[in-house]
Amino acid sequence: MELSEAVRQLNEENKRNNAKISGKEYKVFDKTDYWSDKAMEYFLSDIPSAEEPSEEKMRQVYRAASVHMGFFMAWIIKHGFEADYPDEKRKAAQAVKAEKMSSAEFVIDFCGEAVTSEEFSDEIYTFVECYYKDEEGGYVKQYIRWVINELCDLPCEFTDSWEDYHDFEHIIDNAYNEYLKTV
């Protein structure tokens, strides 16, 4: 299904359901747990199997498993599309926007290690639903291609940096601009 058709169908579905984030069913788009096994293989390979990994090492694993979600949330926050967060989370989002906090750390510490429907404003929700869930050419596929082709690395085998985010953000910008043409 083309993105424009998916967008049209979701917009119609949202209208039928009088779609407001607060009235929507809670949805999980992605979780650190979905990616942590791959990150563990890489970051814990030097630890004997009988030995328990340190808390710091496990934090590194979860951070690597959350990079792609962090980049997405950084884009959301930097464009003002985040939900109305409580005070502490709003301050953390401001730190992400100012690039004083890692976006992966934000996902881990303030989003429950997941990207869910609660993270986005109504304005961006349909785009997120279409783009993030598109298994053929959506966000995760584009992110993986970028990591392999541009960073010459593998997903879950590096930790995030703002330099990497800035190299990647145009991909989300392009997807959003294409989405805007369909609405």
C-alpha positions as CSV (number, residue, x, y, z in Angstrom):
1,M,0.0,0.0,0.0
2,E,1.4,3.4,-0.9
3,L,2.0,6.0,1.8
4,S,-0.7,8.3,0.4
5,E,-3.3,5.6,0.5
6,A,-2.3,4.6,4.0
7,V,-2.5,8.2,5.1
8,R,-6.0,8.6,3.5
9,Q,-7.3,5.5,5.2
10,L,-5.9,6.4,8.6
11,N,-7.2,10.0,8.3
12,E,-10.7,8.6,7.6
13,E,-10.4,6.1,10.4
14,N,-9.3,8.9,12.8
15,K,-12.2,11.1,11.7
16,R,-14.7,8.2,12.3
17,N,-13.3,7.6,15.7
18,N,-13.2,11.3,16.5
19,A,-9.5,10.8,17.0
20,K,-7.9,12.6,19.9
21,I,-4.8,11.1,21.4
22,S,-6.5,11.1,24.8
23,G,-9.4,9.2,23.4
24,K,-7.3,6.7,21.4
25,E,-6.3,3.3,22.4
26,Y,-2.8,3.1,23.9
27,K,-0.4,1.9,21.1
28,V,3.2,0.8,21.3
29,F,5.1,1.6,18.1
30,D,8.5,0.3,19.3
31,K,10.3,-0.8,22.5
32,T,13.9,-1.1,23.6
33,D,13.2,-4.8,24.4
34,Y,12.6,-5.5,20.7
35,W,16.2,-4.5,20.0
36,S,18.1,-5.3,23.2
37,D,19.1,-8.9,22.3
38,K,21.0,-7.6,19.3
39,A,22.7,-4.9,21.4
40,M,23.6,-7.5,24.1
41,E,25.3,-9.7,21.6
42,Y,27.6,-6.8,20.6
43,F,28.2,-5.0,23.9
44,L,28.4,-8.0,26.2
45,S,30.5,-10.3,24.0
46,D,33.6,-9.5,26.1
47,I,32.0,-10.6,29.4
48,P,32.3,-14.3,30.4
49,S,28.8,-15.9,30.4
50,A,29.1,-16.8,34.1
51,E,29.7,-13.1,35.0
52,E,26.9,-10.7,35.6
53,P,27.2,-7.5,33.4
54,S,27.7,-4.2,35.3
55,E,24.9,-1.7,35.5
56,E,26.9,0.6,33.3
57,K,27.3,-2.1,30.7
58,M,23.6,-2.8,30.7
59,R,22.9,0.9,30.4
60,Q,25.1,0.9,27.3
61,V,23.1,-2.0,25.9
62,Y,19.8,-0.3,26.4
63,R,21.1,3.0,25.0
64,A,22.3,1.3,21.8
65,A,18.9,-0.5,21.5
66,S,17.1,2.8,21.9
67,V,19.1,5.0,19.4
68,H,16.6,4.7,16.6
69,M,13.7,5.6,18.9
70,G,15.8,8.4,20.3
71,F,16.4,9.9,16.9
72,F,12.7,9.8,16.1
73,M,11.8,11.4,19.4
74,A,14.4,14.0,19.0
75,W,12.9,14.9,15.6
76,I,9.4,15.0,17.2
77,I,10.6,17.3,20.0
78,K,12.7,19.6,17.9
79,H,9.7,20.1,15.6
80,G,7.3,20.8,18.6
81,F,5.2,17.7,18.0
82,E,5.5,16.1,21.4
83,A,2.5,15.6,23.6
84,D,1.8,17.9,26.5
85,Y,4.2,16.4,29.0
86,P,4.2,16.7,32.8
87,D,6.8,19.1,34.2
88,E,9.8,16.8,34.7
89,K,9.4,15.2,31.3
90,R,8.8,18.6,29.7
91,K,12.2,19.8,31.2
92,A,13.9,16.6,29.8
93,A,12.3,17.2,26.4
94,Q,13.7,20.8,26.5
95,A,17.2,19.3,27.3
96,V,16.8,17.1,24.3
97,K,15.8,20.0,22.1
98,A,18.9,21.9,23.4
99,E,21.0,18.8,22.8
100,K,22.0,18.6,26.4
101,M,20.5,15.2,26.9
102,S,20.9,12.1,24.7
103,S,17.7,11.3,22.8
104,A,18.2,7.6,23.6
105,E,18.5,8.5,27.3
106,F,15.2,10.4,27.0
107,V,13.5,7.3,25.6
108,I,14.9,5.1,28.4
109,D,14.4,7.5,31.3
110,F,11.2,9.3,30.3
111,C,9.3,7.2,27.8
112,G,9.5,3.8,29.6
113,E,11.9,2.5,27.0
114,A,9.2,2.7,24.3
115,V,7.7,4.9,21.6
116,T,4.0,5.0,22.3
117,S,0.9,6.9,21.2
118,E,1.3,9.0,24.4
119,E,4.4,10.7,23.1
120,F,2.9,12.7,20.2
121,S,0.5,15.6,19.7
122,D,-2.7,15.0,17.7
123,E,-1.2,17.1,14.9
124,I,1.5,14.6,14.1
125,Y,-0.1,11.3,15.1
126,T,-1.3,10.1,11.7
127,F,2.1,10.7,10.2
128,V,3.7,8.8,13.0
129,E,1.3,5.9,12.6
130,C,1.9,5.7,8.9
131,Y,5.6,6.3,8.8
132,Y,6.7,4.3,11.9
133,K,4.6,1.3,11.1
134,D,5.3,1.1,7.4
135,E,7.3,-2.1,7.2
136,E,8.3,-1.8,3.6
137,G,9.9,1.7,3.5
138,G,9.1,3.4,6.7
139,Y,11.1,4.8,9.5
140,V,12.8,1.6,10.8
141,K,13.8,0.5,7.3
142,Q,15.2,3.9,6.4
143,Y,17.1,4.1,9.7
144,I,18.6,0.6,9.2
145,R,19.6,1.5,5.6
146,W,21.2,4.8,6.8
147,V,23.2,3.0,9.6
148,I,24.5,0.4,7.2
149,N,25.2,2.7,4.2
150,E,26.2,6.0,5.9
151,L,27.7,4.9,9.2
152,C,29.1,1.6,7.9
153,D,27.9,0.1,11.1
154,L,25.1,-2.1,12.3
155,P,22.0,-1.1,14.2
156,C,22.4,-1.6,18.0
157,E,26.2,-1.6,17.8
158,F,26.8,2.0,18.4
159,T,25.5,4.7,20.8
160,D,23.9,7.9,19.7
161,S,25.5,11.3,19.1
162,W,24.0,14.5,18.1
163,E,26.3,14.6,15.0
164,D,24.7,11.3,13.9
165,Y,21.2,12.7,14.5
166,H,22.0,15.7,12.4
167,D,23.2,13.5,9.6
168,F,20.0,11.5,9.8
169,E,17.3,14.0,10.4
170,H,16.8,15.0,6.8
171,I,15.4,11.5,6.2
172,I,12.6,12.1,8.6
173,D,12.2,15.6,7.2
174,N,11.8,14.2,3.7
175,A,9.3,11.6,4.8
176,Y,7.3,14.3,6.6
177,N,7.3,16.6,3.5
178,E,6.1,13.6,1.4
179,Y,3.3,13.0,4.0
180,L,2.2,16.6,3.9
181,K,1.6,16.3,0.1
182,T,-0.9,13.6,0.8
183,V,-3.1,15.4,3.4
